[in-house]
Amino acid sequence: MNKYFIFFFILTLLFSCSIQSIFAAEIIDSKLFIDVEILPNANQIHLATDGNLSISEIDSPFQLEFANTELSIQLTEKIEISPYWRVGIKKFSKVSDAEKFLNNFSECFAEPSLEISYKNKELKQVSNYSVYFKEIFDSFESAKAVCEVDGWIEEKYSFSNSEILIYDVRNDKEYFLNAPLTIISNNPITVFQIPKTNFWNPKQFVTRSYDGNLKIQLNQLGKMNLISKVELENYIAGVLPNEIGNDAPIETMKAQAIAARSEALYKIIHKHHKDDNFDLCASIHCQVYSGLTGVTEKVKRAVEETEYLVGLYPDYNGKIINAVYSTNCGGITENSSNIWGGKSVPYLTSIYDGKSGYKIDLTNENKTKQWIKNYQNVFCNTENEKGWIKNTYKWQKEFSKKDLEEHLNSISELGKLKDIKILKRGNSGRVLEIKILGSKNDIHLNNELQIRQTFGGLRSSLFFIEIKKNKITFSGKGSGHGVGMCQVGAIRMAKEGYSAKEILKHYYTGTEIAKINISN
C-alpha cells in the first residue's frame, strides 16, 4: 500500500503497542476491492487450504509459508485495550499543500489515506493527506475542547500485546507473529465455525470458503477480526445465495444483484464501518456474505449480466440509493422513516405491492385487521405457492397467557399481564408503538424490531392480537421490516414476466438503473 504515498509521519504513542493504519476499500486496475469482516471477535480462527499459503505481518518482508495446510490461529494472552482520541484539523489533496501547512504548525503531523468518492456515475480513488494534532487525548471531552468547527475527532485503540500464535495442525509446529496479519493463498481458503447470519447473537455456525486473500486485525474488544479482501462483483455473487437463494427466477436474481450492489456501495461511500477498519460485515447488519460457498453458474450469470449496475435517484443528483429490502412486505411496503427514524427518503416510501394504484389506510386498526384476515391480490401473496416462500406471507403465533407472562417478565418486571394496546401503525399496517399493561409495571415499545423481538421473534410487526381467556394469538402478514424491495414480491413479479429493472422501479419510487464507471 505504501507505493501510493510520498511521505509518512510517524506518530509516537505512549503505549507498548499501537494499531497500524489499514486501508480498506481501494481501486486496483479499475476494479473495486473491499474489506468484509467474515468472523468477528474471535479468540481462535481455524482455517485450511489445499494450495500454497503465506502469512505475514503488515508491511513486513518476513512471511511464513505453508502448503496443503490446516492452521489454528490464536491469541496468546488476554489483551488490554487503551482507547485514545486524536483531533483532525484539515485534509489536503496534494502532499505539497500538506507540507506547507506543517512548516507553519510544528505541533501537527500528517497521515496519508485513501478514500472512495462518487460523482456523476463514477467511483474514484482519492488520495488525501490528513493533518492532526500530535497531542493524544485520553477522553472524547478533552479532544472536543480543542477541535475546531471544521475539524474531526477519531477514536483509536492501543493494545498491550499483539502477539498471535499460528499452530500448524498437520505438522504440530508453532509460530508467533504480531497482528495485523495478511493471509494469501493461490487456492480458496476454508474457514470453520463462521456465524451463519447474525454476528451479534449467533446461533448457527457453518464452514465456508473464501478467495485466498484474508487479513487478521485486532479490534476494540481485544479479539481478532477475520477480514476477506474481495472484488466488488465477487462480493455480490457471495451475497445472492444468502439473500435470495439459488432457485429464484433469473430476473429476480438480477434485481437482487443490483439492489445488493447499490446497498453495499451506499454503505461504503457513507462509511458505515469507518471506525472498524473494514468496509462491510458479512452479517445481517450489512448483507449476509458467504464467500465462494453456494455460488452457482446461475448466480454468476445474474452478477455478470448486471455488472456495475446500480440504482440511482435523479433528484439526489444521481446518487446511489440505499436499496434496502426485506423478505415479504405483506402487501404494502413501509416508509423508511417509520422503521429507522430520520428524514423521509423519497425512494423508500410506502407503495401498494400490486398492479393497480389501490389505496387503503392501514394506520386504521379495523382496516388493518380486515387486510390481514382477507385475501389480497398483491404480488407477495403466496397462499397458493409451495416451498419456503409460502409461510412468508400469512402467519400466526400463539402463546398461553402463562408462557407470555413469564417471557415478558424475563425482559421487565411486568407482573400479571393485563392487556396489550396497539398505539400506532405505519403505512403498511406495521405496529410502530405498543403498550403492554402489567400489574406491576407497563412496557412501552416504539421500535418495530424491538416489538417483534419482545414477542418472541414475530415474522413482522404487521399483526393484530386476539386475547381469549388463557390464549393470546398474533395473526399477521409479511416477513421483515417491509422497507424497499419485497423479495417474495420480486419473485412473483419475475414469474409474471417483469424484468429486473421493472421490478426495481416498482419498489424504489422514482429511481433509474444505470452503470457506473470505476477509475483509479
NORPE-V308831 format. One record per pair of residues at least 4 apart in sequence whose ideal C-beta (glycine too) atoms are under 6 Angstrom apart, sorted by the first residue. I is the first residue (numbers start at 1). J is the second residue. Records with the same first field share a line. If there is no record, write none. Layout:
I: J, J
This chain:
1: 23
5: 112
6: 95
9: 109, 110
13: 18, 158
15: 82, 158
17: 159, 162
18: 158
19: 157
20: 58
22: 180, 277
23: 114
24: 35, 278, 279
25: 34, 116, 268, 279
26: 33, 114
27: 32, 125, 518, 520
28: 33
30: 518
31: 231
32: 232, 518
33: 229, 231
34: 279
35: 227, 229, 278, 279
36: 228, 280, 282, 289
37: 225, 227, 278, 281
38: 226, 228, 282
39: 194, 226
40: 199, 225
41: 221, 223
42: 223, 224
43: 75
44: 74
45: 73, 226
46: 72, 192
47: 71, 189, 191
48: 70, 190
49: 53, 185, 187, 189
50: 68, 187
51: 185, 186, 187
52: 67, 186
53: 66, 69, 185
54: 63, 65, 184
55: 64, 181, 183
56: 60, 63, 182
57: 177, 178
58: 180
64: 175
70: 169, 170
71: 166
72: 167, 169
73: 166
74: 165
76: 163, 165
79: 159, 160, 161, 222
80: 160
81: 157, 222
82: 158
83: 157
84: 136, 156
85: 137, 140, 143, 153, 155
86: 132, 154
87: 133, 143, 146, 147, 151, 153
88: 130, 132, 151, 152
89: 131, 151
90: 131
91: 128, 130
92: 97, 98, 129
95: 129
98: 110, 129
101: 131
102: 108
107: 134
108: 131
109: 132, 134
110: 129, 131
111: 130
112: 129
113: 128, 130
114: 125
115: 126, 128
117: 124, 126
118: 123, 269
121: 514, 516
122: 517
123: 518
124: 519
125: 520
137: 142, 143
143: 153
147: 151, 153
157: 220
159: 218
162: 178, 179
163: 176, 178
164: 177, 179
165: 176
166: 175
167: 174
168: 173
177: 181
179: 216, 218
180: 217
181: 216
182: 215
183: 214
185: 189, 212
188: 209, 292
189: 210, 212
190: 209
191: 208
192: 207
193: 205
194: 206, 208
195: 199, 202
196: 204, 206
197: 284, 288
198: 202, 283, 284
199: 283
208: 290, 291, 293
209: 291, 292, 293
210: 228, 291
211: 230
213: 229
214: 228
215: 227
216: 224, 226
217: 225, 277
219: 223, 225
227: 278
230: 234, 235
233: 303
236: 257, 260, 261, 303
237: 295, 299, 303
238: 289, 290, 291
239: 243, 260, 287, 289
240: 244, 256, 299
241: 246, 294
242: 288, 290
244: 248, 253, 256
246: 296
248: 252, 253, 491
249: 494, 495
251: 494, 499, 500
252: 490, 491, 494
253: 302
254: 302, 305, 306, 500
255: 490, 500, 503, 504
256: 260
257: 302, 303, 306
258: 306, 309
259: 323, 325, 485
260: 287
261: 310
262: 310, 311, 320, 321, 323
263: 322, 323
265: 269, 320
266: 320, 322
267: 272
268: 279
273: 278
280: 286
281: 285, 286
282: 289
290: 294
295: 299
300: 304
308: 515, 516
309: 513, 515
310: 320, 516
311: 321, 323, 508, 511
312: 318, 512, 514
313: 321, 347, 511
314: 318
321: 347, 511
324: 483, 484
325: 484, 485, 487
326: 480, 481, 482
327: 392, 479, 480, 487
328: 380, 392, 393, 478, 479, 486, 488
329: 333, 353, 380, 478, 482, 486
330: 462, 477, 478
331: 353, 376, 378
332: 350, 352, 428
333: 350, 351, 482
334: 338, 339, 350, 426, 428, 430, 482, 483
335: 349, 350, 427
336: 340, 345, 348, 483
337: 342, 344
338: 426, 432
339: 448, 481, 483
346: 510
347: 508, 509, 510, 511
348: 483, 484
349: 509
350: 427, 428
352: 358
353: 378, 379, 380, 486, 489
354: 378
361: 367
362: 368, 371, 429
363: 425
368: 429
369: 464
370: 374
372: 475, 477
376: 381
379: 489, 492, 493
380: 393, 486, 488, 489
381: 393
382: 389, 390, 393
385: 389, 390
389: 488
392: 479, 488
394: 477
395: 459, 476
396: 475
397: 474
398: 473
399: 403, 404, 472
400: 470
401: 470, 472
404: 472
405: 417
408: 414
409: 414
412: 443
413: 440, 441
414: 438, 441
415: 438, 439, 440
416: 439
418: 437
419: 437
420: 436, 465
421: 435
422: 431, 434
423: 433, 435
424: 432, 433
425: 429, 431
426: 430, 432
428: 482
429: 462
430: 448, 461, 462, 482
431: 451, 461
433: 446
434: 445, 451
435: 442, 444
436: 443
437: 442
438: 442
445: 450, 451
448: 461
451: 461
452: 458, 461
459: 479
460: 476, 478, 479
462: 476, 477, 478
463: 474, 476
464: 475
465: 474
466: 473
467: 472
478: 482
484: 507
485: 490, 507
490: 503
493: 498, 503
494: 498
498: 502, 503
501: 513
504: 508
